[in-house]
């Protein structure tokens, strides 16, 4: 008998009573030697057998031989492990044994970026925690994927929740893409596009005809990863899609390709200087021109803004004699195309948070450093500056904010300070803290949190330099 049927026989005997059903002689066969269990009477024999068989079921069961495929071990990661001190800092952040204003994930991300930049890796024992963290915080995924390396990819391939970190398998990627859930397909497509953009586009093309409209629009959004002129023929064809959401998604991607046929058609629609376009014809509607009015602009001016925003950018010298509609359109085009020359020219003429966020940290901070007034507008510009900020700028900003004595400004920019200030600004922040009266507890608590974050960042910098 098997242990399962043995146990059922015991239960049956106990339920109906030993007077009606006797205990099978072989109930413990293969568990103990015959006669090894002694008992006074049939009831005691049932109880003794149940005790032996119960213990065997819990601790003595031998699992069957594994008949599945044995996974190959993870590829070796040649990067040396981070130092013990650096690892302790990461563990403190992940275990939340220290609390950082602005979020522990912020400094954990900076730790991982510094680790990867230094050619090192986090300890293998922390990879599961990092994968779980990035699964819950998508903005960390690219950073964790890079830092985790081949061992992280190996783990991710064995847990569907971590599919975003798993490398696409060239052998079954087509089948996985065709049969997975919508969320898994988008994650797989993004992963493929990251390393093999043409292959990713072919995956979409192979299943396109049978997809629902919502899925088609989502797949187009995923093509933003690795977008290039090679995608233009397919995107051009989707401008004829029957779903407006799909056409809008295609137009949004084509806005980022100034070399596309659609961009050339838009350039041909730009009217003579000082004029506004007429109502779009069928071809213009196909290219995505809609009747949505831009803020503070009429309908015809809004058409012009849409046309200019999707056309190739002219030389930046054109900005000096441009109408507001043209400047608005060029701003949209510069942001979509990430044209740094135009972004610099526009930001120097009229800096906005959106423009500064698209510039390099050095260029953005130079523009902020040239502002004359520390007010809410200044706070918005500073908060938009990408990081990390240069050391000199960081120290100057800490001193500038200290002398401004505006609680509202500090509140608005605190998150950016915690994220982007260079550790060289720590002495300036500590001096700022010593000058705050004891009764101003809120300001002192804010500055202590900032100093704490900078202290940890300085340790990270030292360990990976």
Buried (B, 14 or more C-beta within 10 A) or exposed (E): BEBEEBBEBBEEBBEEEBEEBEBBEEBBEEBEEEEEBEEEEBBEBBBBBBEBBEEBBEEEEEEEEEEEEEEEEBEEBEBEBBBEEBBBBBBBBBEEEEEBBBBBBBBBBBBBBBBBEBEBBBEBEBBBBBBBBBBEBEEBBBBBBBBBBBBBBBBBBEBEEBBBBBBBEEEEBBEBBEEBEEEBBBBBBBBBBBEBBEBBBEBBEEBBEEBEEEBBBBBBBBBBBBBEEEBBEBBBEBBEBEBEBBBBBBBBBBBBBBEBBBBEBBBEBBEEEEEBBEEBEEEBEBBBBBEEBBEEBEEBBBBBBBBBBBBBBBEBEBBEEBEEBBBBBBBBBBBBBEBEEBBBBBBBEEBBBBBBBBBEBEBBBBBBBEBEEBEEEBBBBBBBBBBBBBEEBBBBBBBBBBEBEBEEBBEBBBBBBBBBBBBBBBEBBBEBBEEBEEEEEEBBEBBBBBBBBBBBBBBBBEBBE
